[in-house]
Amino acid sequence: MADNLPTAPLDPAIPVRVVFLGGLGEIGRNCMAIEQGAADDPDRTVMLIDCGLMFPDANMHGIDLILPDFTYLRENAQRIQALVLTHGHEDHVGAIQYLLRDGDGIGDLRDSPLPIYASALTLGLAKNRIEEAGLMPKTDMQVVEDGESIQIGPITVEFIPVTHSVPHAHAIAVHTAQGVILHSGDYKIDLTPVDERRTDLARIGQLAKSPGIRLLMGDSTNAEEPGYAPSETSVGGVLHGLFATQGDRRIITASFASHLHRIQQIAAAAIADGRVVATLGLSMKKNVRLGRELGVLDIPESSLIDIKEVNRHDPGKVCIISTGSQGEPMSALALMARGENKWLKLNEHDTVVLSSHAIPGNEGNVNAVIDGLLRLGAEVVHSGVLDVHATGHAQADDIKTYLSIVNPDWFVPIHGEYRHMVANARLGELMGVPRDHVIMCEDGDVIELTTKGLKPVGRVPAGYLYVDGIVGDVGQGVLRDRQKLAEEGVVVVVVTVDIQTGKVLVGPEIITRGWVYAPEAEDLLDEACDTVADAVEAALAKGIRDVEALERDVRRASGKFVSERTKRRPMIVPVVMEA
C-alpha cells in the first residue's frame, strides 16, 4: 500500500452503483457494496464496506444473531476485491466470519483470501470471532493508517480519521469514476477526545472543495437528538467525582468491551482513587489486553489484578470493569444480578455503574438487570442518575456542521431506524441539499451514480438471516411458528387407526403445552378427545384411508373445538399412526 495515491480518473461512461445489504431502517447489520463498471460487465470492481450483525428483539424467540442476506455477495464472490471496515463494533464487523464460513459463505467460492483493510485496532476486534471460527486463512488482513489511501482495482479508497465510541474509527472516501463517494462511518464531532484524535474535518473540507463530493452516505443514529453530542472526556470528570464519594464501597462498572476510551477513563478514575482494576468477562479481558498491546490503553501492570484475586483486597480498593451493559442474559453482569456469577457476590456494600445507554430493543433486559442488582442491595448508578455515558454518534447540530462542510451533490441517510433516516434527510434539506437530491433508501436497494445524477436501479435480496446455533437453520416460517407457540401454545393430537378395518385402535390422546393446564382441564380435554374421535370415525366410515387426509380431518375438528370453546388459536399438530 502507498500513501497519497492519485484519485481515480473520472470517466463519464463508467457507472458506479451502491448496493445496500443492511443497516438502513435498523440498528445493526451494516453492510454495503460499491461497484464500478456496467452491471453486465463480469470484470466490474466490487468492494464491500463493513459486514455487521444485529441482535434479536424479544419476539425473535431462540434467535442468537441476525445477519445480512449474503445471496448477492455469493453470486459475486469472485468479483469482490476487498472488504473495508469503518470501525470495530459488532454491528459493523461481527458477521465477517459468517460471510466467509464454509458451505454457504463466500470463502469457498473465491480463488484467494479476502483482503480486509482497517486500522490495527479494528482488525484486532474483528479477528476474535474469525479466529474462533477457524477462518483466518480465508482472509488477508491489511493494516491502514489514518489518512492513508489504498487501491482496490481502479478505485482509490481513503481512510479519514473520525471520533466514535471505539478508537481508531474511519470515514471512507471512495474515489470513483463518478467522483468521490463519502461514507461517514459512525462519527461524532468531539473537540476534546480522550486520545486527542479528532474527526478530520479539514481533510473532508479539502475533498468538498476539490474535487467535490458527489454522494454522502451519512450516519443517522442521533439525527433526532437536538444540540451537540457531549465530549467523551466529560464522562471522565463525572467518574472521578463518583469514585471520590464511594469511600470503602466496592465499585463494579459495566461498559461495552470495545469502548476502550471509556475503559481508560474508568481505570484512570479508579487508580486516582487508590484502587486496583480487574476485568470480568472474556471479551473485556481480550480487548483490554489488545488495547494495551496497541498503546490505546494506558493502564499500568501494577494496577491490574486477576478477577480471582478480588476478594484478597479491601473492597474500597477495588474496581471491576465488566461486560454486560446491555443486559445480555448470560453476560457477567446479568449473572451477577441473579447471584450466579462465580467470581462476585453482590451486597449492600457494592456500587454498580452502568456506563452505557441501552441499544434500542435491549431496554427490557437492562431494566431487569438493574432490578436484580437492586434486590441484592447494591447501589446502581446509570445515565438517568448521573452523566456516566456520552454517545458516540453525532447529534443534530453536529450533523448540520458536517453537512455544511461536505456540501454534497447527493445525500443518502444511512445507519439508523427509518425515523432516524427521515430526520437526517430533513437536516440535509435544511443545510442546502436540494430535496430531489436527498434519496431515501432501504435494505436491498441498488442506486446508480452517473453524470446524469443518482437514481434507484433495482433490488437485491436483503432479508434477515437468523442464527440459532448454526447459521441458516432458522427461516421466517420457523420464526413464525415460534412466535405462535409463545403466544398461543401447542396442541398435539395423537390417534392410532387400523387402515384395513377402518377402526380407531388407540386414542385420541391430547398433549398440550401453553394452551390449557392439563391437570386442571380434564373435562375439557376429554370432550376434545370425543370430538376428534367422532371426526376420525366419520372419515373412516366414508372410506378415507389416506393418513394425510385423516390428519387434515383431525386438525380441522380439533382446531374448531379449541377455537369455539376457548377463543384461542394454538398450533395444532395432528399425528395419525397406522397399526
VOGU-3710 file (C-alpha; in Angstrom, 3 decimals, decimal comma):
1> madnlptapl> 0,000/0,000/0,000  1,132/3,554/-0,634  0,102/6,903/0,738  -1,250/9,728/-1,406  -2,277/7,579/-4,337  -3,758/9,575/-7,219  -7,528/9,712/-7,208  -9,388/7,533/-9,671  -9,753/9,229/-13,085  -13,259/10,422/-13,881
11> dpaipvrvvf> -14,915/8,600/-16,762  -18,475/9,646/-17,616  -19,059/6,355/-19,424  -18,492/4,202/-16,315  -21,411/3,998/-13,832  -20,976/3,412/-10,108  -23,571/1,589/-8,017  -24,177/1,241/-4,299  -25,902/-1,938/-3,092  -27,381/-1,687/0,405
21> lgglgeigrn> -27,412/-5,056/2,194  -28,185/-3,911/5,748  -28,205/-1,062/8,228  -30,944/1,051/6,650  -34,106/1,137/8,756  -32,490/-0,748/11,635  -29,681/-0,541/14,167  -27,217/-3,190/13,024  -26,360/-5,434/10,037  -24,354/-2,627/8,431
31> cmaieqgaad> -23,134/-3,849/5,068  -22,969/-2,381/1,560  -21,218/-2,954/-1,747  -19,826/-0,276/-4,063  -19,404/-1,347/-7,685  -17,711/0,339/-10,599  -18,478/-0,780/-14,125  -21,534/-1,761/-16,118  -23,939/-4,097/-14,341  -23,459/-6,766/-17,035
41> dpdrtvmlid> -19,657/-6,443/-17,011  -18,188/-9,623/-15,494  -14,982/-7,714/-14,731  -16,593/-4,870/-12,787  -14,966/-3,968/-9,482  -16,909/-4,779/-6,282  -15,781/-3,635/-2,840  -17,591/-4,034/0,484  -17,871/-1,567/3,326  -18,499/-3,279/6,681
51> cglmfpdanm> -20,173/-6,595/7,423  -22,037/-6,446/10,719  -24,645/-8,293/12,715  -27,779/-7,280/14,615  -29,112/-8,547/17,926  -32,650/-10,001/18,069  -35,633/-8,401/19,751  -37,867/-10,075/22,325  -40,205/-11,524/19,661  -37,429/-13,466/17,919
61> hgidlilpdf> -37,646/-16,499/20,171  -34,424/-18,500/20,408  -32,580/-16,384/17,844  -28,977/-15,572/18,758  -27,976/-13,153/15,993  -29,301/-11,646/12,768  -27,092/-11,324/9,676  -27,357/-9,678/6,267  -28,571/-11,836/3,404  -25,387/-12,880/1,600
71> tylrenaqri> -27,113/-14,136/-1,575  -25,915/-11,236/-3,720  -22,389/-11,485/-2,363  -22,235/-15,233/-3,032  -23,317/-14,568/-6,624  -20,465/-12,074/-6,986  -17,866/-13,742/-4,755  -15,089/-13,704/-7,377  -15,686/-10,024/-8,220  -15,313/-8,845/-4,593
81> qalvlthghe> -11,840/-7,362/-4,441  -11,795/-6,203/-0,813  -13,714/-5,574/2,397  -13,140/-2,171/4,012  -14,061/-1,683/7,690  -15,025/1,647/9,256  -14,577/0,554/12,895  -14,633/-2,405/15,258  -18,191/-2,535/16,619  -20,095/-5,788/16,206
91> dhvgaiqyll> -22,788/-4,156/14,094  -20,042/-3,409/11,543  -17,621/-6,362/11,811  -19,494/-9,122/13,673  -20,762/-11,001/10,595  -17,465/-11,406/8,749  -16,970/-14,992/9,904  -20,435/-15,894/8,583  -19,653/-14,214/5,265  -16,522/-16,373/4,969
101> rdgdgigdlr> -17,794/-19,579/6,536  -17,631/-22,966/4,820  -20,546/-24,156/2,761  -22,874/-21,158/2,444  -20,284/-18,364/2,718  -18,068/-16,808/0,047  -14,866/-18,335/1,413  -15,219/-21,485/-0,677  -16,370/-19,526/-3,755  -13,201/-17,430/-4,040
111> dsplpiyasa> -9,853/-18,376/-5,534  -7,941/-16,331/-2,967  -8,299/-14,994/0,597  -10,480/-11,903/1,001  -8,398/-8,721/1,576  -9,690/-6,804/4,618  -8,486/-3,235/5,221  -8,876/-1,373/8,530  -6,978/0,147/11,440  -4,945/-2,218/13,611
121> ltlglaknri> -7,469/-1,973/16,436  -10,457/-2,605/14,157  -8,773/-5,684/12,709  -7,885/-6,838/16,210  -11,503/-6,577/17,351  -12,792/-8,301/14,199  -10,185/-11,049/14,414  -11,548/-12,553/17,634  -14,651/-14,105/16,053  -12,874/-15,017/12,808
131> eeaglmpktd> -10,161/-16,894/14,694  -12,755/-18,712/16,819  -14,377/-19,927/13,586  -11,009/-21,079/12,203  -11,368/-18,833/9,143  -8,238/-16,685/9,323  -6,693/-18,487/6,290  -9,583/-17,146/4,202  -8,630/-13,538/4,994  -5,744/-11,254/4,079
141> mqvvedgesi> -5,790/-8,572/6,788  -4,063/-5,304/5,899  -3,500/-2,517/8,458  -4,108/1,053/7,280  -3,076/4,269/8,998  -5,021/7,496/9,413  -5,154/9,400/6,137  -3,757/6,501/4,119  -5,078/5,622/0,666  -5,222/2,191/-0,910
151> qigpitvefi> -6,007/0,999/-4,401  -8,835/-1,501/-4,949  -8,813/-2,213/-8,663  -9,401/1,157/-10,369  -10,921/2,637/-7,169  -8,904/4,673/-4,663  -10,077/4,335/-1,053  -9,044/6,883/1,570  -9,287/6,354/5,354  -10,225/9,596/7,136
161> pvthsvphah> -9,992/9,676/10,965  -13,262/10,154/12,856  -14,093/10,146/16,556  -16,505/7,484/17,785  -17,115/5,352/20,870  -14,464/2,873/19,730  -10,987/4,217/18,958  -9,412/4,399/15,511  -12,648/4,659/13,532  -12,668/5,954/9,957
171> aiavhtaqgv> -14,826/7,621/7,383  -14,272/6,128/3,937  -13,769/8,343/0,888  -14,165/6,262/-2,268  -12,648/7,943/-5,321  -14,533/6,510/-8,287  -15,003/7,188/-11,981  -18,061/9,234/-10,979  -16,289/11,304/-8,328  -15,944/10,980/-4,562
181> ilhsgdykid> -18,429/8,930/-2,547  -18,066/9,646/1,176  -19,221/7,109/3,755  -19,271/8,992/7,066  -18,827/5,895/9,196  -20,136/6,193/12,759  -18,861/9,542/13,969  -19,216/12,466/16,338  -17,539/15,854/16,370  -15,661/15,623/19,660
191> ltpvderrtd> -13,251/18,528/20,023  -11,669/17,124/23,198  -11,482/13,341/22,693  -9,645/11,131/25,155  -6,847/10,341/22,687  -6,836/13,809/21,019  -7,621/12,109/17,683  -10,354/14,299/16,231  -12,658/13,855/13,254  -10,564/15,196/10,373
201> larigqlaks> -12,947/17,903/9,199  -10,055/19,665/7,449  -9,490/16,742/5,062  -13,210/16,366/4,482  -13,335/20,078/3,680  -10,465/19,699/1,203  -12,345/16,934/-0,600  -15,519/19,009/-0,591  -13,708/21,941/-2,194  -11,836/19,891/-4,765
211> pgirllmgds> -12,820/17,605/-6,407  -16,158/17,920/-4,581  -18,254/15,159/-3,024  -20,787/13,627/-5,395  -22,530/11,449/-2,790  -22,572/11,496/1,005  -23,890/8,500/2,931  -24,292/9,776/6,491  -24,849/8,273/9,960  -28,442/8,919/11,120
221> tnaeepgyap> -28,460/7,340/14,591  -28,852/10,547/16,622  -30,394/12,790/13,956  -33,493/13,271/16,126  -31,437/14,459/19,112  -31,035/18,255/19,248  -27,784/20,011/20,031  -24,232/18,704/20,008  -23,024/15,331/21,290  -21,110/15,769/24,570
231> setsvggvlh> -17,401/15,074/24,608  -16,246/11,698/25,849  -13,925/13,459/28,301  -16,963/14,890/30,084  -17,649/11,380/31,369  -14,198/11,212/32,917  -14,893/14,121/35,248  -18,161/12,550/36,376  -16,427/9,239/37,048  -13,661/10,867/39,113
241> glfatqgdrr> -16,302/12,643/41,216  -18,327/9,468/41,648  -15,331/7,376/42,742  -14,354/10,029/45,272  -17,725/9,646/47,034  -17,694/5,845/47,350  -15,356/5,518/50,343  -14,946/1,860/51,276  -17,537/0,572/48,791  -16,533/-1,849/46,056
251> iitasfashl> -17,229/-0,449/42,574  -18,336/-2,575/39,617  -18,611/-0,793/36,268  -20,187/-2,124/33,081  -19,402/-0,861/29,594  -19,050/-2,108/26,049  -15,867/-4,144/25,849  -14,915/-2,263/22,669  -15,306/1,194/24,258  -11,647/1,448/25,164
261> hriqqiaaaa> -11,808/5,206/25,794  -14,475/4,620/28,433  -12,440/1,775/29,907  -9,419/4,104/30,031  -11,408/6,742/31,900  -12,853/4,213/34,348  -9,381/2,821/35,020  -7,910/6,316/35,430  -10,625/7,273/37,951  -10,101/4,027/39,869
271> iadgrvvatl> -6,323/4,378/40,007  -6,597/8,017/41,076  -8,850/6,819/43,917  -6,201/4,296/45,018  -7,935/1,238/43,591  -6,718/-1,756/41,641  -8,582/-2,828/38,498  -9,869/-6,249/37,474  -11,680/-7,172/34,261  -14,677/-9,501/34,199
281> glsmkknvrl> -15,914/-11,190/31,022  -13,871/-12,844/28,273  -14,352/-10,071/25,687  -13,401/-7,405/28,246  -10,231/-9,289/29,168  -9,278/-9,784/25,490  -9,953/-6,184/24,492  -8,066/-4,696/27,430  -5,088/-6,873/26,523  -5,382/-5,784/22,859
291> grelgvldip> -5,746/-2,118/23,790  -2,655/-2,204/25,999  -0,637/-4,009/23,308  -1,566/-1,354/20,719  -0,970/1,532/23,102  -4,613/2,585/23,072  -4,944/1,870/26,807  -2,557/3,207/29,416  -3,160/1,033/32,483  -0,032/0,139/34,493
301> esslidikev> 0,561/-3,549/35,086  0,848/-2,807/38,806  -2,767/-1,584/38,854  -4,222/-4,703/37,203  -5,240/-7,821/39,125  -6,895/-11,053/38,083  -10,583/-11,373/38,940  -9,671/-14,388/41,077  -7,752/-12,078/43,437  -10,567/-9,587/44,054
311> nrhdpgkvci> -11,562/-10,971/47,449  -7,981/-10,647/48,734  -8,256/-6,853/48,545  -10,140/-4,351/50,647  -13,455/-3,697/48,830  -12,795/0,039/48,936  -9,603/-0,512/46,980  -11,139/-2,492/44,090  -12,784/-1,593/40,784  -14,149/-4,265/38,440
321> istgsqgepm> -14,766/-3,439/34,767  -17,357/-5,899/33,454  -19,199/-6,832/30,315  -22,985/-6,980/30,231  -24,012/-3,334/29,980  -26,799/-4,369/27,574  -28,293/-6,927/29,945  -27,344/-9,936/27,800  -28,793/-12,939/29,724  -25,505/-14,856/30,031
331> salalmarge> -23,206/-11,857/30,437  -21,117/-11,330/33,547  -23,343/-8,525/34,846  -26,595/-10,428/34,265  -25,201/-13,445/36,126  -24,153/-11,087/38,917  -27,695/-9,679/39,115  -29,060/-13,223/39,506  -26,463/-14,134/42,147  -24,927/-16,700/39,788
341> nkwlklnehd> -21,554/-15,132/38,976  -18,760/-17,428/40,154  -16,368/-14,561/40,973  -18,550/-11,894/42,578  -21,455/-11,972/45,028  -23,014/-8,534/45,420  -24,331/-6,984/48,613  -25,299/-3,637/50,103  -21,646/-2,517/50,172  -21,341/-2,572/46,361
351> tvvlsshaip> -21,934/0,189/43,809  -22,644/-0,792/40,197  -22,125/1,820/37,468  -23,780/1,212/34,070  -21,651/3,404/31,824  -23,743/2,994/28,669  -27,147/3,540/27,078  -29,388/0,604/26,173  -29,373/-0,212/22,463  -32,961/0,016/21,104
361> gnegnvnavi> -34,612/-3,330/21,847  -32,428/-4,060/24,882  -34,260/-1,812/27,336  -36,165/-4,690/28,942  -33,020/-6,733/29,554  -31,187/-3,750/31,027  -34,099/-2,888/33,325  -34,293/-6,497/34,517  -30,586/-6,448/35,385  -30,957/-3,167/37,289
371> dgllrlgaev> -33,871/-4,649/39,252  -31,798/-7,722/40,084  -28,858/-5,622/41,266  -31,102/-3,521/43,486  -32,718/-6,618/45,009  -29,265/-7,761/46,071  -28,823/-4,471/47,924  -26,311/-2,853/45,561  -26,475/0,819/44,692  -26,930/1,307/40,931
381> vhsgvldvha> -25,761/4,378/39,020  -26,799/4,779/35,373  -27,132/7,596/32,850  -30,547/8,506/34,225  -28,897/9,291/37,564  -25,512/10,764/36,534  -23,891/11,594/33,188  -21,826/8,419/33,167  -22,279/7,931/29,433  -21,730/10,021/26,307
391> tghaqaddik> -23,000/8,965/22,900  -20,592/8,097/20,115  -22,900/9,413/17,371  -23,357/12,920/16,010  -26,480/14,771/17,128  -28,494/17,181/15,004  -26,186/20,203/15,285  -23,107/18,038/14,678  -24,759/16,657/11,547  -25,608/20,161/10,331
401> tylsivnpdw> -21,991/21,204/10,835  -20,827/18,110/8,946  -23,249/18,724/6,075  -22,167/22,345/5,797  -18,569/21,191/5,320  -19,291/18,279/2,989  -21,804/20,172/0,801  -22,618/17,009/-1,182  -24,309/16,874/-4,580  -26,425/13,947/-3,365
411> fvpihgeyrh> -27,243/12,717/0,121  -28,417/9,270/1,291  -29,068/8,878/5,046  -27,857/5,517/6,363  -27,294/3,731/9,678  -30,423/4,025/11,757  -34,062/3,206/12,088  -36,281/4,704/9,401  -37,350/7,608/11,608  -33,696/8,467/12,219
421> mvanarlgel> -33,023/8,497/8,478  -36,050/10,721/7,845  -34,749/13,187/10,460  -31,328/13,093/8,799  -32,886/13,713/5,386  -34,604/16,819/6,757  -31,294/18,056/8,131  -29,809/17,586/4,660  -32,529/19,730/3,115  -32,117/22,327/5,864
431> mgvprdhvim> -28,408/22,583/5,053  -28,988/23,211/1,372  -29,099/19,821/-0,322  -31,948/20,076/-2,866  -34,943/17,954/-1,859  -34,768/15,909/-5,060  -31,097/15,181/-4,305  -31,880/13,563/-0,944  -32,645/9,899/-1,606  -34,291/7,648/0,984
441> cedgdvielt> -33,167/4,044/0,582  -33,863/0,753/2,328  -32,091/-2,581/2,647  -31,949/-4,255/-0,754  -31,995/-1,042/-2,783  -29,464/-0,501/-5,564  -28,672/3,070/-6,603  -26,561/4,160/-9,567  -24,434/7,296/-9,890  -23,780/8,637/-13,412
451> tkglkpvgrv> -23,161/12,012/-14,991  -26,955/12,395/-15,072  -27,216/12,037/-11,280  -28,263/9,416/-8,761  -31,253/7,108/-9,183  -32,600/3,753/-7,943  -31,967/0,985/-10,473  -33,104/-2,231/-8,801  -33,332/-4,503/-5,798  -31,330/-7,438/-4,421
461> pagylyvdgi> -32,211/-9,955/-1,672  -31,702/-8,297/1,726  -33,854/-10,173/4,220  -32,837/-11,317/7,670  -30,616/-14,367/8,051  -31,225/-15,783/11,523  -28,589/-17,550/13,601  -29,743/-20,105/16,145  -26,736/-22,221/16,984  -25,885/-22,943/13,348
471> vgdvgqgvlr> -26,403/-20,257/10,746  -29,128/-20,782/8,171  -31,242/-23,313/10,058  -33,974/-20,854/11,019  -36,191/-19,185/8,425  -39,206/-16,928/8,594  -41,513/-19,953/8,758  -39,750/-21,378/11,803  -39,731/-17,978/13,481  -43,472/-17,548/12,875
481> drqklaeegv> -44,065/-20,974/14,422  -42,029/-19,986/17,485  -43,988/-16,763/17,861  -47,262/-18,654/17,637  -46,091/-21,218/20,161  -45,046/-18,439/22,546  -48,341/-16,600/22,190  -50,912/-19,410/21,947  -49,225/-22,731/22,801  -49,439/-26,093/21,060
491> vvvvvtvdiq> -51,958/-28,957/20,988  -50,740/-32,365/19,785  -53,496/-34,856/18,901  -52,376/-38,490/18,532  -54,628/-41,274/17,221  -53,849/-44,804/16,002  -56,058/-46,434/13,359  -56,277/-49,776/11,576  -56,349/-48,810/7,927  -57,560/-52,253/6,829
501> tgkvlvgpei> -60,600/-52,425/9,104  -61,222/-48,705/9,398  -61,226/-48,770/13,201  -59,741/-46,444/15,803  -57,424/-48,597/17,904  -55,808/-46,124/20,342  -56,754/-42,605/21,295  -57,273/-39,916/20,503  -54,792/-38,631/23,082  -54,233/-34,903/23,504
511> itrgwvyape> -50,924/-33,456/24,705  -50,823/-29,709/25,232  -48,333/-27,073/26,278  -49,308/-23,441/26,693  -52,991/-23,897/25,754  -54,560/-25,155/28,991  -53,011/-26,707/32,103  -53,917/-30,375/31,634  -54,394/-31,401/35,312  -56,949/-28,633/35,733
521> aedlldeacd> -58,796/-29,170/32,444  -59,507/-32,902/32,316  -63,169/-32,468/31,367  -62,289/-30,117/28,518  -59,607/-32,482/27,216  -61,973/-35,482/27,429  -64,556/-33,569/25,420  -61,909/-32,646/22,847  -60,899/-36,297/22,528  -64,519/-37,312/21,936
531> tvadaveaal> -64,877/-34,640/19,261  -61,759/-35,794/17,421  -62,766/-39,473/17,746  -66,134/-38,714/16,141  -64,416/-36,903/13,265  -61,942/-39,730/12,632  -64,614/-42,423/12,792  -66,797/-40,446/10,390  -63,935/-40,122/7,946  -63,091/-43,808/8,172
541> akgirdveal> -66,757/-44,669/7,637  -66,639/-42,684/4,401  -63,799/-44,903/3,206  -60,987/-42,445/3,774  -57,781/-44,379/4,336  -55,117/-41,822/3,404  -53,146/-40,788/6,508  -52,645/-37,198/5,344  -56,368/-36,820/4,675  -57,156/-38,191/8,139
551> erdvrrasgk> -54,672/-35,743/9,713  -56,428/-32,865/7,954  -59,726/-34,000/9,477  -58,103/-34,251/12,919  -56,643/-30,748/12,573  -59,962/-29,318/11,384  -62,034/-30,921/14,143  -59,613/-30,122/16,976  -58,996/-26,586/15,730  -62,706/-25,822/15,546
561> fvsertkrrp> -63,266/-27,228/19,058  -60,353/-25,274/20,567  -61,454/-22,030/18,943  -65,120/-22,342/19,916  -64,513/-23,427/23,499  -61,537/-21,218/24,446  -61,336/-18,479/21,761  -57,657/-19,316/21,365  -55,653/-20,366/18,335  -52,761/-22,630/19,433
571> mivpvvmea> -50,692/-24,569/16,960  -52,473/-27,861/16,176  -50,221/-30,848/15,426  -52,206/-33,916/14,265  -50,467/-37,308/14,367  -52,264/-40,274/12,778  -50,419/-43,581/13,090  -51,172/-46,796/11,233  -51,380/-50,023/13,200
//
